[in-house]
Structure formats: C-alpha cells, structure tokens
Amino acid sequence: MFDVTIQRGGMLEFETTGIYPEYLLFNLPGTKRNWRIRIKEKPQEEVLKSKGKIVYHYSFDGDSCKNRTVKEDGSLSNWKEPEVMYTEIRD
C-alpha cells in the first residue's frame, strides 16, 4: 500500500510562475519506488509507470486519493485508499 503526501507550496516556483504548486507524492514503503506528480486539475486520474510500463492507476479528487494495481495479465485490481494521507506545506 502506498504512502501518499499532498505537497503544497514552494516559493521558488511561485516567484517565477505566479502559481502556487501542488504535487502528489507516492511512496511504496520497503522499496525505492516513489513518484512525484504535479496536480494539474481536480479531479485527476492518471497512471504511474516503472521502467516505461504502467504499474498503477490513481484517482485524486482534491481531498482523497485511491489507487489500483495493474496485474501481470493486464487486468486491474479493485480501488484501494491509503490508510493515511499526509499534507505537507512548503515555503
């Protein structure tokens, strides 16, 4: 199961673009797998890839996030929500 963090802020990017950035950070505990995805819209549904291959689908509605695994045969598991979601505010 993923650890999911919603990361908000970043003064350097805000100063150059005028946009207060938001990202989703996905971390797979016990492995070195992690992803940092920019939140472009809410709701947002995209995929996470590893070595060019789609391994997860995720859905983010602005408050909660859920994901599902792509199985070896190409089918998808049921949607799962993380037990805990973190919010990180950056300067």
Residue, then its C-alpha position, 0 to 999 in steps of 0.5 A: m500500500f502506498d504512502v501518499t503526501i499532498q505537497r503544497g507550496g514552494m516559493l521558488e516556483f511561485e516567484t517565477t510562475g505566479i502559481y502556487p504548486e501542488y504535487l502528489l507524492f507516492n511512496l511504496p514503503g520497503t522499496k525505492r519506488n516513489w513518484r512525484i506528480r504535479i496536480k494539474e486539475k481536480p479531479q485527476e486520474e492518471v497512471l504511474k509507470s516503472k521502467g516505461k510500463i504502467v504499474y498503477h492507476y490513481s484517482f485524486d479528487g482534491d481531498s482523497c486519493k485511491n489507487r489500483t494495481v495493474k496485474e501481470d495479465g493486464s487486468l486491474s485490481n479493485w480501488k484501494e485508499p491509503e490508510v493515511m494521507y499526509t499534507e505537507i506545506r512548503d515555503 
